Structure formats: structure tokens, C-alpha cells
Amino acid sequence: MPLLGLYLIILYSYGVKIISLWDWPKGIVSYLITCVAVLGIFNFLLMFPYAKQEGNSWIKWTTKAYYFILIPLVVMLFIAISMRLNDYGITINRYIIYLLGIWLSLVCIYFIIGKTNIKFIPVSLFTVIVLMSFGPWSMFSVSEKSQANRLKHILEENNFLKDGKIVNEQTLVIDTNYNRETFVPQNQQLLNDSLKNEIKSILDYLDDYHGFNSIKNWYAQDFNGKIQTHNLKKERWERINEAEVYMRALGLDYRPYYTAENNYISFSSNYQDKLINIKGYDYETRINGYYYNRNEFNKDENLIAPFRIDSNRYEFKTDLKNEFLIVVYQNNEPFSKIDLTTLKERLVKKHGKVQRYDLPQEELTLIDSTATFSFKLVLENISFNNENNKLELNSYNGLLYFSLKDE
């Protein structure tokens, strides 16, 4: 009882804050309210036998008061879950929460009007569980239909679906040579990143819980048999993701689409599974630069990687006037340079000012040569700040392969 009381105080305080600011967190409110409501009900069920003992009359009025206390929380639950349903449709979890909200409302009303038969609680809960588990109104049928309709609406609104068929469907060859990295999406520019994220989210959900029977007739290609045949002979990590295939058949790349929050832009490669061709280069060194604190930029932190080759000392230093230019020094004299400007412009032009964490290694590779120095820079990550439409370098890290021409 003390823990339940403390939990209710915290939850009411949290609810007052949410309503006063009208800032609803994503989904967590519904779960918090459901948990405290159900645990409280079972708490009073366990206390019910003691209510008949002399001196325990407080249990009866506390129980009835509890159901009055639950009413505002149940209203909050319906507001929160309705927002999620309106924005993202019905899923299995949201269906369960919504039906539990209805059950909690019935239980509260039942005891508030003076009924005292506690058998109503398990009987009504069992009925709700049976209703949500079977038939066309079950959580599985309703959630699948809701998400399929949501996807259909997005595709029809953006001319990807017409008369029940995908428009400009991209042909995919699924065989033993199926290669994710060679895929070139044909319709990538027809949707904004937000809609592409929604499509990916729906396809992932269908893949996880329902399969694609509700949408496969939209496609001219039949993927199911080909995917099963391909995956049958592959290790788990080599198998094709069905959601990926259905999204790519729309002419869209299957990946998360990150928007540049707080003007932060970042590009990373999937370098873990790649071998790097180092033919033609004599040396390797790791190269890192971090410039998050712009006030510290004019100090010695612009020194990136000092090293020696024979009797000569070499240093990489960031140019203080142009942070995208890395100057190579030999015995304190300028020897060569590495200009990241071309790489930056190439990435932004192709992908925009976004956050990408799955680029092919080649897109973050810079190869160049000067009269004294030839190099291959293979970055794992590079990030920027976008201040007043001007990109400032935040950080980069990777491997540098190089040869000295004057040796």
C-alpha cells in the first residue's frame, strides 16, 4: 500500500506536468498508467479477505477511493494512446493497451457504483483476453489491417500505388549473387526522409509480426519463394531481410533516414566487413581530428599524428585558416597536404545534410597525390556542424595509407 500510494503521487505529479506543458512523451505514459492500475487492483484483491475482519473497515473505503483515483489516470491513458493511434495506426501493443484501458474503465465504474463482487475482475479480464486473441477483431488481424492501410495511404498519396499496384516497381534479381551494396534506388528522390522512415517502420513491423500477405499482391514480382530459397542455404547473418526486398522494390533504399538534429551532420561507413586494398602504399597510420570546442582550436590540439620515418620527423596539422586542409610537415617544414573539401562536398551533394551510418567504404575514401606525397585516406566517420548554412568540421577518424615520393 505505501509503495502504491507513492507511485500514484509520482504518476499524478508527472501527469500534471504533461498536461500543463502539453508535452506527451512517446508511449511511456500508457504503460506507466496500465502498470500502476493493474498492480493496484491485484493489491486490493489480495487484501479483500482481510476487509471482513473487525477493525479493517478502512480497506473497503480505500478500495472504493482507489477506483475514483484511477479515473483521471485512465482518461490520460486514452488521450496518450489515441495520439499514438492517430499518428502511427494500430499495433499489437497499442491494441492491448487500448483494450486494457476499456477494461479498467469498466472495473472502475463497476466498483464506483457500489458493486462488490470481486469475481467481476478475473471474469471480465478473461473475456477481454479471449476477445483480443481470436477472430477478425483480434489484435493480430486488426493491427495487420491498420498498418497495411497506413502504408497503402502513404503510397497512394505519393503516387507509388495506383489501382492496387505499385507504380514504377523496381525489378530485383534474388539469386546467389544478390548484393545489397550494388543496389541503386530509382525513386529515392520522390519522397522526403520522414515518409521513407515511415515506410521502413511499417515494413519492419509487418516483417516482425505478420508477414507480407496483406501487401504482396501490390507487387508484380513474387518474392516469397525466391527469398525462402535464398535464405535456406545461407547462414543467419547472410539471409535476406524481407522488409528490405519489399522496400527496394519500391525503388527506395532500405535504411534509417536521419535528419540533422541540432545542425549535426555525420557520415559513417560500414567498414567492419571490408578489406582495404593497400597496393602501392608503403606506410599506414591512424589519423583522427576532433574540433568540438571551437575555442580550443587555435591551440596545439591541431597536431594530429606525429611520427618518424628513418631520421625524418613528420606531423599532420590542421590548417588554422581552413580546417578542411591537413598539412603534412617534414622536420617542421610544409611537405604536402590533404584537402578534405572535395570529400565533404561529394558527401553533402549526394546525401544532403543528414546523418548516415551505413555508407559504402568507397564513399568515405579519398585518394590523391602531390609531387612529394601520394595517399589513400579511408575514413570511418566524418561529422560537421551546420551553422548559418556554413559547414564546420567536428571530427574525423580513419586510416591513412601513403608513400613518400622523394625517398
Long-range contacts (C-beta under 8 A, 24 or more apart in sequence): 1-43, 1-47, 1-62, 4-36, 4-39, 4-40, 4-43, 7-36, 8-36, 8-40, 8-69, 11-36, 11-73, 12-72, 12-73, 15-72, 15-73, 15-76, 18-76, 19-76, 24-79, 24-80, 24-83, 26-84, 27-80, 27-84, 29-76, 29-77, 29-80, 30-77, 30-80, 30-81, 30-84, 30-97, 30-101, 31-97, 33-73, 33-74, 33-76, 33-77, 33-80, 34-77, 34-97, 34-100, 34-101, 34-104, 36-73, 37-70, 37-73, 37-74, 37-104, 38-100, 38-104, 40-66, 40-70, 41-107, 41-121, 45-118, 45-121, 48-118, 63-111, 64-111, 64-112, 67-107, 67-108, 67-111, 67-112, 68-108, 68-112, 70-104, 70-108, 71-108, 74-101, 74-104, 74-105, 74-108, 77-101, 77-104, 88-150, 88-201, 89-146, 89-147, 89-149, 89-150, 90-142, 90-143, 90-146, 90-147, 91-143, 91-146, 91-147, 91-205, 91-209, 92-139, 92-140, 92-143, 92-209, 94-143, 95-132, 95-139, 95-142, 95-143, 96-132, 96-139, 99-128, 99-131, 99-132, 99-139, 100-128, 102-128, 103-128, 140-209, 140-210, 143-209, 143-210, 144-206, 144-209, 144-210, 144-214, 145-214, 147-202, 147-205, 147-206, 147-210, 148-206, 148-214, 148-215, 150-202, 151-199, 151-202, 151-203, 151-215, 152-215, 152-218, 154-195, 154-198, 154-199, 154-202, 155-199, 155-218, 155-250, 158-190, 158-191, 158-195, 159-190, 160-187, 160-190, 160-191, 160-250, 161-218, 164-217, 164-218, 165-218, 165-219, 165-220, 166-218, 166-219, 166-220, 166-249, 166-250, 168-251, 169-219, 169-220, 169-221, 169-249, 169-250, 169-251, 170-248, 170-249, 170-250, 170-251, 171-221, 171-249, 172-221, 172-223, 172-245, 172-248, 172-249, 174-223, 174-226, 174-227, 174-230, 174-240, 174-245, 175-226, 175-230, 176-230, 176-233, 178-230, 178-240, 180-244, 181-360, 183-248, 183-253, 185-248, 185-251, 185-252, 185-253, 186-251, 187-250, 187-251, 187-252, 188-251, 188-252, 188-253, 190-251, 191-252, 193-257, 193-258, 193-259, 193-354, 194-257, 194-259, 196-252, 196-253, 196-257, 197-256, 197-257, 199-247, 199-250, 199-252, 200-243, 200-247, 200-254, 200-255, 200-256, 200-257, 203-243, 203-246, 203-247, 204-243, 206-243, 207-241, 207-242, 207-243, 211-242, 212-242, 212-246, 215-246, 219-246, 219-249, 221-249, 223-249, 255-356, 255-358, 256-357, 256-358, 257-354, 258-354, 258-355, 258-356, 258-357, 259-354, 259-355, 260-353, 260-354, 260-355, 260-386, 261-355, 263-385, 263-386, 263-387, 264-355, 264-383, 264-384, 264-385, 264-386, 264-394, 265-348, 265-353, 265-354, 265-355, 265-383, 265-384, 265-385, 265-386, 265-391, 266-355, 266-356, 266-357, 266-381, 266-382, 266-383, 266-384, 266-394, 267-347, 267-351, 267-355, 267-356, 267-359, 267-363, 267-364, 267-381, 267-382, 267-383, 268-356, 268-357, 268-358, 268-359, 268-364, 268-380, 268-381, 269-359, 269-360, 269-361, 269-363, 269-364, 269-379, 269-380, 269-381, 270-358, 270-359, 270-360, 270-361, 271-361, 271-364, 271-378, 271-380, 274-361, 276-361, 276-378, 276-399, 276-401, 278-376, 278-401, 280-374, 280-403, 281-374, 281-375, 281-376, 281-401, 281-402, 281-403, 282-402, 282-403, 282-404, 283-309, 283-401, 283-402, 283-403, 283-404, 284-399, 284-400, 284-401, 285-399, 285-400, 285-402, 286-397, 286-398, 286-399, 286-400, 287-316, 287-326, 287-377, 287-396, 287-397, 287-398, 287-399, 287-400, 288-395, 288-396, 288-397, 288-398, 289-318, 289-326, 289-393, 289-395, 289-396, 289-397, 290-394, 290-395, 291-318, 291-323, 291-392, 291-393, 291-394, 291-395, 292-394, 292-395, 294-392, 297-323, 305-400, 309-404, 323-392, 323-393, 324-393, 328-373, 335-372, 335-373, 336-370, 336-372, 336-373, 337-370, 338-366, 338-368, 338-375, 338-377, 338-400, 339-368, 340-366, 340-382, 340-393, 340-396, 342-366, 343-377, 343-379, 343-382, 344-382, 344-384, 344-391, 347-382, 348-391, 353-386, 353-391, 364-398, 371-405, 372-404, 372-405, 372-406, 373-402, 373-403, 373-404, 373-405, 374-402, 374-403, 374-405, 375-400, 375-401, 375-402, 375-403, 376-400, 376-401, 376-402, 377-401
